[in-house]
Amino acid sequence: MEQIKAGDVIEVTITGIQPYGAFALLPDNTSGLIHISEISDRFVRNISSYVQLGNTARVKVLEIDPETHQAKLSLKAIRKEPKRKYYRSYRSNRHPIVETPKGFQPLKDMLPVWIENGINMGDDI
């Protein structure tokens, strides 16, 4: 059997599931960990939603520790999940951006009108 190295895509068997990741048995009988951050690009609440004990999974080998021979593995590196946008653009044709005057001039212009109409700025406090 050829030696497994970083960058390889391999089939592993899931041997354990913990809150921080899933342990896996590699084809060369060494072990590895799929850290929770390498399960998916999305928020992972429950690792068992992605892998199950005893099942096989295709993973990418990120790194192999030369001393312990433990592998760091990734599911998300081979899954083609669309990137989610975590923001929403509010600039659209429905709500065009209106230029407003800058500085204190608008306040200076409105002050006499507010005084004449008896608007009391302290009412909201």
C-alpha positions in Angstrom: 0.0 0.0 0.0 1.2 3.5 -0.9 2.0 5.8 2.0 -0.7 8.4 2.7 0.5 12.0 2.5 -1.0 15.5 2.8 -3.2 16.4 -0.1 -4.5 12.9 -0.7 -8.2 12.2 -0.8 -9.0 8.9 0.9 -11.9 6.8 2.3 -11.9 6.5 6.1 -14.0 4.7 8.6 -15.5 6.8 11.4 -14.5 5.2 14.7 -15.6 7.9 17.2 -17.6 11.1 17.5 -16.9 13.7 20.1 -18.3 17.3 20.4 -15.0 18.7 18.9 -14.7 16.3 16.0 -14.8 12.8 14.5 -12.0 10.2 14.8 -11.3 8.1 11.7 -9.4 4.9 10.8 -7.3 5.4 7.6 -6.6 2.7 5.0 -3.1 2.2 6.4 -4.6 1.5 9.9 -3.4 4.8 11.3 -5.9 7.2 12.9 -6.9 10.8 12.2 -9.3 13.5 13.4 -11.8 15.5 11.4 -12.0 18.6 13.6 -15.4 20.3 13.9 -14.1 23.3 11.9 -13.2 20.9 9.0 -16.7 19.3 8.9 -18.5 22.0 7.0 -18.2 25.7 6.0 -21.6 26.2 7.8 -22.2 26.1 11.5 -22.0 22.5 12.8 -24.3 22.0 15.7 -24.1 18.2 15.7 -21.3 16.3 14.1 -23.6 13.2 13.8 -25.6 15.1 11.2 -22.6 14.8 8.9 -20.9 11.5 9.8 -22.1 8.4 11.6 -20.1 5.9 13.7 -19.0 2.9 11.5 -19.7 4.6 8.2 -17.1 5.5 5.6 -16.4 9.1 4.4 -14.2 10.6 1.8 -11.8 13.1 3.3 -8.8 15.2 2.3 -5.6 14.7 4.3 -4.5 18.1 5.5 -1.4 17.1 7.5 0.2 14.1 9.1 2.2 14.5 12.3 5.6 12.9 11.7 6.0 11.9 15.3 2.6 10.5 16.2 1.5 9.6 12.6 -1.9 11.1 13.4 -3.7 12.7 10.5 -5.6 16.0 10.3 -8.5 15.4 8.0 -11.1 17.6 6.3 -14.6 16.8 4.9 -15.2 20.4 3.8 -12.1 20.5 1.6 -13.7 18.0 -0.8 -17.4 18.9 -0.4 -18.6 21.5 -2.9 -21.0 23.5 -0.6 -21.9 26.9 -1.9 -20.5 29.7 0.1 -23.1 31.5 2.2 -23.3 35.3 2.2 -23.5 36.5 5.8 -24.4 40.0 4.9 -27.2 41.6 2.9 -26.7 44.5 0.6 -29.2 47.3 1.2 -28.2 49.2 -1.8 -30.7 48.5 -4.4 -32.9 50.2 -7.0 -35.9 50.0 -4.7 -34.2 52.1 -2.1 -31.9 54.6 -3.8 -29.3 56.4 -1.7 -30.3 60.0 -1.3 -27.7 62.6 -0.8 -28.3 64.6 2.3 -26.7 68.0 3.2 -23.8 67.7 5.5 -22.8 69.7 8.5 -24.9 71.9 10.8 -26.5 74.1 8.1 -29.7 72.0 7.9 -30.2 72.3 11.7 -29.6 76.0 11.6 -32.1 76.3 8.8 -34.8 74.3 10.6 -34.3 75.8 14.1 -36.6 78.8 13.5 -39.3 76.6 12.1 -39.2 74.3 15.1 -39.3 77.2 17.5 -42.2 78.7 15.6 -44.2 75.4 15.7 -43.4 74.9 19.4 -41.6 71.6 19.0 -40.0 70.7 22.3 -37.0 68.5 21.8 -37.1 67.4 25.5 -40.5 65.5 25.1 -38.8 62.3 24.0 -36.6 62.1 27.1 
